[in-house]
């Protein structure tokens, strides 16, 4: 008897372990670790992952596996090993770690139905239940819920007349298309062609096509080639001259694009020096982490491409991670242009089916390079030769819900397993990475010059307080307005950056100071002009814009702050001749919109590209000579110790969009706190100066990279309960951890309430706590019952990037 140890799809502390199931004899040679199966679990059937096989069970009475979802394992042994490591490192459930490695289309969907247990007892059912069942043996849960009959059905379930059945639906639909082929030999076809009457001209044309190309052909291609209709083909199928079958095809998001094949470029002296240690690590097959610190436009991408080329020549595979927002068509073009069909691409712009198909190309070993956002780090490759993380400072590499992993940590773990190099690239590395490079934990590679020695753009900081004193109430300083006008006259392009979407940040009454807040969260509502709505960006609550103040009835209720929509309107007033493209979450939410807007700008169909963070990275347009940052202070005043670092990184990245080619670039940074060191140093492109300054502050306040952090957030619908649990946790931590650790809190979270749940947090700053994981796991165990009942939420982040 063969036994499978299975992790079931029930994310709870009590079920976070393997369960043994008997493998039915018919599948004894089929089931292997890494496959998904459906198993009975209590009263329902759930999805499970096979973790290991054995010949004996620890328990006597075991249930059998109900059905198989895969014919080949979806997770290889390495990924199963990584799931155990992730579970331990991020304190998540094993099932959450396993699910994170698969495309969303492969996460099981459960459908509940209510079934009659005994057809002979149908008359005993409640009359309303009988009517709803309508002589059927089962009815869907949704239908019962929709008709508000759950309470009546519940009574009959208790009587033992009905049961609830859970069906696991596999959501992975493969795309199929019709393919047509000839059923006859060439000689037979010629005979049939002669026998057809003259009136059947279209049928004759189809047969002539198969005489010239006696290969299977897709139906849509055949109709196009012979300029005929499906009826003609059906007639020939009826005569058994042709046959038709469904064949599986990939959903190719790039099917209609031509990628120009590119050749490796000659490397500059700096690039040659940078690539040498990476190539040595590839050839000698040892693991090392390289930090490639290169100014914007220094040609980091070409170094990546040539390193990957060396890996492919060894018959190995490569993973390239890029931040979601810089996964632009330009980036895809560079990799597809160099490596063609060897590349699979993952990003949020793809539909679930397209992502699934890209994943299957990797799984079937049809591609050897994957370019994608965070989750691409779990690509099911088995022979990795290099992992590259571009813009390694980006916070989007950290997942903010379970499992709370950082892609960099997973990359280094996989790099160690495969004995291959990991390259982290950035013009503004995180302080943690740069500190590790300074201590020789990572090897530092520096690129200080832009390719072809192009100068970095000149940067001018404008004090907006001065502008106000001089009577300029516009959101554009005099200098920025003049330079925008100049660019329009010279037919050059400009990029305007604002780190906020929507029309205005909040709505306030000028008479009494009332601010429109979300009723479910302690945060102000954001005004969106398109449909005159106030929206909460945390719980999705929305309401109509009020015409009078709810507090004092005044009509002087106005918008404050500036959003991208508002800037677009202002531009239309002051520069009516300018053609503007706006890029933010609202204008790019439709599939393909992101690419379409960038292509229009690249083709010169607009003079100004206005946008949020998504335009700050990876864009390379030869005609852009001016970059304007409208409010550099947006992030500076957030309650986050990394706010200065994020501001410096963003300003440096945005500035790097100007003057990347023949034309010289200029940058204007508008600020209300122009004296702040992160703004001053960004204007001089002085990363080293910023690093030294920021490290002094971090050391004084015991923050990373001098200390590790763990953030515990407690939330509950009742404020007293939230405070009580937070206090008990803080007391327990002070008792259990060493004296070297600093425990802050509990305090109210910066956003004290989200979705009617109160939030408190504790922070641990530590250098070396060998038992930390055990202590934190103990806290989760202690409150497991309340967490399971969904009244209490306890989240533990061992490397927090968002303090809110």
N, C-alpha and C positions, 0 to 999 in steps of 0.2 A: 504493500500500500504506500502510495506516495503522498506526502503532505506538503502543502504550500503555506508559508508564513506570510500573512497579508496585512497591509496597513489599510484600514477602511476609511472611506470618505465621510467621517464624522469628526469635525474639528472640536474636540473637547479633551480636557486633561485626562478623564477616566479612560478614554478610548485611544490615547496617544501611545499605542503599543501594537505589536503584531498579534494577529489572531490566526490560529491554525485551522485549515480547511482540507478536506480530502479532495484529491484530484481524481475525478472519475476516470476509470480505466481507459475510456476512448481518447482522453487527452493526456495520458501519462507521458507521451513523448513530445507533446506539443507545448505544454506550459513551461515557461522559463522565467527567471527573475527579470523584472522590468516591464512585464506585460500588465495590461489592465484587464480586470475580470469583474463580473457581477456576482456578489455573494449575498446569501441571506444573513441579515443582521437584525436580531430581534424580530419585530413583526414586518420588517420591510426588506427590500433588496437594495443594496448600495454598491457603488463602484469601489474597487479596491486595487492596490498595486501589489504585485507579487514581489516580495523582498528576497526570499530565499526558499530553497527546497530541502526536504529531509525525508528520511524513511520511517521515522518514528515520531509519535505525537506525545505531548506532555499530558494531554487530557484524553479521557477515554471516548466519550461520545462526541463525535465531531460531525459538523454539517458538510455537505458537498458544495463545491463551486457550482454556481447556477449556469453561468455562460461566460464566453470569452469575448472581449471587445477588440482584441488585436490578434493578428496572426504572427507578427514579429514584435519583439520588445520595443516599446517606445522610449524607454530610458536604458542606456547601456550601464555597465557595471560602475564606470567612473561617475556617472551622474547619480547613481544610487548612493555611492560613497559620499559625493558632495552633499546630497540631501541630509545625510546624518550629521555632517560637519555644520551645515547651515542651521539645522535644528538646535544644535548645541550653542553655536555662536550667536544666534539672534533670538534664542529662547522662544522659537515658534513651534507649532505642531508639525510633526513629520509630514502629514498630509499637505499642509500649506507649502512646505518646501518642495514636495514632489509636483504639486499643481503649478508652482511658479516656473517650472522648467518647460512646461508645455504651452503651445499656442492656445489662445482662448477657445478656439473651435473644438479643442479636444477635451475641454472640461465638461464632465457629464452633466446632462440636464435631467432632472427628475420630474416625472409626471405622475400625479397621484390619481387613482380612480377608486370608486367605491363599488365593490362587487357583491353579488348575491351569493351567500354560502350554500344554500340548498334550494333548488328551483321548486321543490314540492311544497315549500313553506311560504311561497310568494303571497298568499292570501293573508298571512299574519302581519304583513307590513302595514305601517300607517297609511291611510288612504292617500294623503298628499305625496308620500314617498312612492307609492305604487304609480301614481299619475306621472311623477317626474321620471320614474324608471321606464315607463311606457313599454312594458313587456321586454325590456332589454336586460341582459344578465349583469351589465355594469354601466356606470355613468361616470364622467370625469368630475374630479373635485371642483374644477373651475366652474362647471355648469351648476353644480349644487350651491356653490358659494355665491354665484351671480344671482341665483333665484332666492337667496336668503333662506335656504332650507337646511343648513348644517345642523341646527338644533334638533330637527325632527329625525334626520339621518342618524344623529348621535344616539338617540334613544334606541333605534333599531340595531345599531352596532352593539350597544350594551346588552340587548336581548339575545345577541349571538346570531342574528339573521343576516347581517351584512359584515363585510370586512374592508379595511383600507389596504390597498395594494400600491406599492411604490414601483414604478417602472423606470429603469434607467435607459434613457435615450442617448445613443451615441450621436453627437451633433456634427461629426465630421462627414460632411457630404462631399463626395468626390465629384468633380465636374465631368460630365460625359457629353459627347457629341456624336452625331450619326456619321458612320463611315460606310461607303458603298464600294462593292467590288464585283467583278465579273465572275459568273459561275461556269463559264465555258472556255474552251481552248480558242486560240486565235482562228483556227480553221472553222470551228463551229460558229464563231461570231460572224465570220465573213458570210457563211451560208445564211444565217438568220437575217443579216443585213440585206441580202438579195431578196429574201422572202417577204420582207416588210413592204406594204403598199406605198405608193408614192405620196399618199396623203400623210403618212406618219413621218414627216420630215424631221421633227424634233427628236423622235426616238432614234432615227437613223444617225442623227448628229451625235447623240450620246454613245451609240455603239461604235461610231468612228473614233470617238475620243478614247474608248477602251482598246480599240485596235492599235492605236498609237502608243498609249500608256497603259499597259496591262497591270497596273498596280492599284491597291486600295486607295481611295481618295475621300477626303471629308466631303459630306453632302453639300455644305455651303460653297466649297471651292468648285465642286462639279457644276453646280447651278450657275456659278459665275462664268466658268470656262465655256460652257455650252449654251449660255444665255437661254436657259429653259426654266420650267417650273417643277415643283415637287410631284405634280400629277403625272408628268411624263415618266419620272423615275419610278413612281408607284406602279405604273402600267408595265414597265419592264420587269419589276420585281414579281408582279403577278404572273408574268410569262416565264418566271424562273430563269431569266437571262442575267439578272443582277441579284445580289443579296445585300441586306443592310444589317449593320450591328452597331451597338453603342460602344464607343471606345473612350477611355479616360484621358482627359487632357489637363494640363496645368492652367490655372487662372494666371495669366502673365500680365502683371501691372505695366510691363514695359514693352508689350507686344507691338504697339504702334510706333515705337521710337527707334530711330536709327542711331547707333552709337558709333561715332568716328573713332576708328582704331588709332591709338596714340603710341608713340615710341618713347622709350626712356630718354630723359633729357640729360645733357652733360651736366655733371654735378660741379658746384663751385668748390673751392678749396675747403671752405668751412663744412659744406655738406659731406665731402669725402671723409673729413676727419670725424664727423658725427656718425656716419654709417659704418665705419671700420669696426668698432667694438661690437656692434650689433651683428654684423656678418660673421665675426669670429665666434660669437656665442651660438649662432645658427649652425655653423660648420662643426664646431666642437661639441654641440649638443649639451650645453649646460645652462642652468636657469640663472638669470640675473634680471634685476629690475633697473631699467634705464629711465632717467628723467630727462627728457629732451626739452630744454628751456630755450625757446627761440622766439624772437620778436615777431609780430604779425607780418606776414609777407616774406618770411625768411626761407620758405621752401620746405617746410616740414613734410608736407604731403608727398613730395617727390621722394624723400628719404623713406617714407612708409612704403610707397609703391615698389621701390627697388629692393627693399628688405623682403617684401612679400614675394617678389619674383625669385629671390634666392631660395625661399622656403618651398615654393612650388617646384623649383628645379630638383629639390630633394624628394619630391613626391609627397610633401606634407601639406598641412592645411593652415589657414590663417583666420583669426577673428579680428575685426576692426570695429571698435565702438566709437560712435560719434554722438554728441548730445542730440536729443530729439529735434531741437529747434534748428540745429545746423545740418540736419540730414536733408539738405536741399538737393534739388535736381543737379546742381553743379557738382556736389560731392559724389552723387551716384554716377554721373557722367565720367568723372575721373577714374573711378574703379572699373566701371563697365567698359570704358574706352580702352583701358590697359589690359584687362583680363577677360573681357567678353562674357561668354555664357558660363564661365567658371564662378560667377558671382551671384550670391543670393542676397536680397536686401530685405531688412525688417524695419518698418517704422509705422507710426500710428496712422499714417494716411492710407494704409492698405486695409482692405476689408478683411473680416475674419477668415474668409475662404482663401483670399490671396496669401495671407500670412501662413495659413496651414499648408498651402502648396509650396511656398518658399521653404518652410520647415521640412517638408517631405523631400525636397531636392537634396537637402543636406543629409537627411536620414538615409536616403538611398545612395549616398555618395556620388551624386551627379554634379555637385559643385565643390570647390575647395576653398572658396573665400566667402565669408559672410560679413556684410557691412550692416550695422544696425545700432539701435538704441540699447538701453540698459539690458533688456532680457536676452539679447543676442549672445550674452556671455555664456548662456547655457546651450549654445548650438551643439547638437549631438555628434561632434567630430570625435574621431578616435586616434588621430595621429597629428596633434597640433604642433606646429613649428614656430608660431609667433602669435602674441596677443598684443594689439595696439589700442591704447585708449587716447583718443584725441581730445583736446580741451579738458584735460584730466581734472581741472578745478571745478567743473560744472556740478552744481548741486543735484541735477537730475539723475546722476549716477547712483544716488541713494534712494532706495525705495522707502516710501513713508508709511506703508502699511505692511502687515505680515506677509512674508518674512522680511524684516527690516535690514536687508543686506546692502552693502556698498559694492558696486560692480568691480571696483579696484581690488577689494579683498578677494573676491571670487577669482578674478583674473590671476592674482599672484598665487593663489592656492592651486589653480589648474596649471599654471606655469611650472610650479614645483613638481606636480605629478608627471608632466610631459617633458621635463628638463628642457624647457624652451624659454627664450627671452620674453619679457613683458616691457613694452615701451609706453611710457606716460608722456604725452606731449602737451605743452601749453606755453603761451607767452606770459601767463600770470599764474604759475603753479600755486597750489594751496600751500599755506605755511607749513602744514604737517609734512607734505612731500618734500618741500625745499629743505626743511630741517633734517629729514632723513638723508637727503643727498649730501648735506653739509657734514653729516656724521659718517659718510661712506656706506650707509645701509643700502642706498640706491647709488648707481653710478651717474654722475651729472654729465650731460652732453649739452654744450652751449652753441647757439646760433645767434650771433649778435648783429649780423648785417642782413638787410633785405636783399633779395635776389637782384642782380645787376646794380647793386649799391644804390638803389633808389632811397632817397632820404625819407625818414619818418615824417608824417605831416606836422606842420606847426600848429600849436594849440594855444588858444586865447581863452582866458577865463573872464566871464562877464559877471559883475556883481549886480544882481537884480534889485537889490535894495537901493543902489545908486540910480538905477533906471526909474524906480518908483519916485525917488526924490526929484528927479528931473521931469516928472509929469508923464512918463511913459507907462500907461496902465495895461499895455498889450502884453501878451505872453511871449512876444518876440522882442529881443533887445534891438536897439538901433543898428548895432554892428551886424547882427544875424540877418536882419531885414535887408540891409544894403548888400550883403554878400549873396543872399538868395537872388536878389534882383540881378546882380552881376552875372551869376551863373545862368540865369534865364537868357540874358543878352548874349552870352558866349556859347549858348546851346550845350552847356555842360549839366551834369546831373547832381542832385543833392540828396542826402539821407537825413531825415529828422527822427530823432529817437526820443521816446517818452515811455517811462516804465509804468504805464497804467492804461488799462483799456476802459471802455465805456465813455460817457460824455463828461460827467463830473464825478468827483469822488464822493461828495455827500450833499444833502439838501438841508439848508438851515433857514430859520426864520430870523430876519434882521431886526425884528422888534423885541422878541423875548429870548432869542438864542436857542429855541427848540431845534433839535436835530432828529431827522427821521431815522429811527433805529429798527432793526429786525426784531419782531416780537419773540422769536425763538433763540436768538443769539445776541450776545452783548457786542454788537458791531453796527456801525452805521450802514444804511442801504446805499447802493450805488445807482446813480441815474443813468439809464440807457435811452438815448433819444429816439431810436428807430420806432419803438411803439409806446413812448412816453411811460416807461415802467421804471419802478424802483426795484432793484434786485439785491438779494443777499448772495454773496459769492461763496458762502459756507454751507447753507442748507437749502439753497435754491428757492427760498420764499420770494414771491414777487407781488407787487401791488401797484395800483395806478398812482401817478404823480399827483399829490394833493394841490388844489388851487389856493387853499387857505391853510393857515397854521392850525393844527389840532389843539394846541395849548391856548393861544390867545385870539384865534380867529383872524389874525392879520393877513393881508394879501401879499405882504412883502416876504414871501417865501421863495428863496433863490438857490441856485446851484453854487457850490464852492469847489475849488480844486479844478484840475484840468485833466481831461481824458483825451484819448486819440480822436474821438468823434468831434469834440469841441475844437481841437487844433485844426482839424480838417475844415470846419466851418470858418474859422478865423482866417485860414489861408485863402479860402475862396473870396473873402472880403478884401484882404489886403493885396493879394496877387491873383486877381481873377483870371489872368492869362495862363497861370501855371496849371499843368496837368498833374494831378496828385493821385498816387495809389496808396491806399491805407491798408496796413497789414496788422491785424491783431486777432485774438481768439474769435471775435465775432465775424470778421470778414473771411476767415480761413477755415471755418468749421465744416464747410462742404467739401466733399472728396475732390481732390485735384485742384482746389482753389489756390492753395499755397504756391504750387508750381506755376499755375496759369498767371498769377499776379507777378511773380518774379520774372517769368518769360517776357511779359509785356514790358516790364521795366528794363530788362536786358536788351530788348529790341528797340529801346528808345521811344516807347509810346507814352512815356511820362517823364516829367522833369524832376518831380520830388517823390521819394519813397518815404512814407511816414509810418512808423510802427513801434511796437513794443519789443521786448527782449528777443523775439524771434528773428529780428533783422540785425542783431548785434554780432552774429557769428557767421563765419564761413562764407560770407558773400564776397564775390570778387567781380566787380564791374569796372571796366577800364575808364568809363566816362564820369565816374563819381569823383568829384574834387572837393566837395564840401560835406562835412558831417556836423549837424547841430544837435547838441544834447539840451533838451528844453528845461528839465529840472534834474540836476545831478543829485539833489538831496533826498529824493524819494525813499531810498533804502537806508540812508544814513541814520535815520531816527527810529529805526525799528528796534524793539527790545531783544537784540541778538548780538552776542559778542563778535560775530563775524560780519556785522553790517559794514564796517570800514573796508574790510577785505573784499566783500562782494561789490561795493561801490568802486573800489580801485580796479578790480578785474573788469567790471562792466564798461567803465570809461575807457580803459586801455583797449578792450576788444572793439568797442564802437569806433574809437579813433582809428583803429587799424583798417576800417573799411575805406578810408580816403587815400587817394594818390597811390594806388597799388600798381599803376602802369606808367605810361609816359608822362601823364600830366601830374603836376604837383598837387598835394592835398592840403586842405586847411580844416581845422576843427574849432568849433565854438562851443564852450561849455558854459551854460547859464546856471548860476547857483545863488542861493540865499545865504550859504555859509561857505564862501569861496576860500576862506582862510584855512579850512579843514585840511589836515595833512594828506588824506587819501585823494582829495581833488587836486591839490597842489602837485603832489608827486606823480599822479596820473598824467598831468599836463606836460611833465618833463619825461614821460615814459621811463620813470626811474623805479624799477621793481626792487632793485637792491636796497635803495634808500627806504622804500616802503617796508620791506621785509625787516630791516633792522629796527625801525621805529615801532612797528606792530609787535615784534617779538618782545621788546622791552615792556610794552603794555600787557601782553599776554602773561609774561613771567610775573609781573607785579600782581596780577589778579588771578593767578593759578588757573589758566585756561590752556587748552591744547595749543601747541604740541608739548607743553610742559606737564600737562595732566591729561588723563583719559576722562571722558564724561559718560555718565549714564543718567537718563531722564525718565522718571516714573510719573505718569499722568493718571490720575484717578478721576472718573466722572460718574455721576449718579443724578437722577432727577431731583433728589432732595439735597439741599446745600448742607444740612447738619450731618447727614450720612457721609457726604464727600469729605467734609472736614475731619470727621471721626476716623475714617479709614486712613486718610493721609497722615494724621497724627500718629496712629498706631504703627504705620509703616516706618515713619521717620524715627520713632523711638526704637523700634526693632533694629533698624540699620545702625543707629548710634551704638547699640549694645553689641551688635554682631561684627561690625567692621573694625579694622585696626585704627589706631590713633592718627596714622598718617593721612587717612582719607578725610575729606571735608564734606559734610552733609548740609545742604542748604534747603530750607523750607521746613514744613510745607507752606506754600504760598499760592494765592490765586493765579491761575494761568493768565498770560497776557490777554487772551480772549477768554473771559471768565465763564461764558456759557455758549454752547453750540447745540442747536436743535433741542432746546429745553433740558439740557444736561449740564449741571455745574461741574467746573473743572478745577482741580488743584494739582500742583506738581511738587516733586522733591527732586533735587539734583545731587548726584554723587560725583565728586572730583577725586580721582584716585590715581596712584602711580603703580602700585603692585598689590592686588587683592586676589590671592590664589583661590579663595573660596567664594568669590563674588557670584559666579554663575549658580552655585548651589544655594546661596542665600536668596538670590532673586527668584529662583525656581520655587524655593520654600514659600515665598510671599504669594506667588501665584497659586500654589497648592492650597494655602490657608483660605483664600477667598474664592476657591473654585466653585462652590455651590452657588454663590450669589452671581458669579460671572455666567454660569450655565443658565441661570434664570433670566439673564439679560438685564438685570436691574443695575448691576455694577459693571463698569468697564475699567480694565487695568491695562495700561500699555507701557511696556518697558523698551526704551530705545538705548542701545549700548553705544551708539555713535551718532547722537542727534545732530541733524543739520538744520532743522527748523525748530525754534524754541517756542513757537506760538502754541 
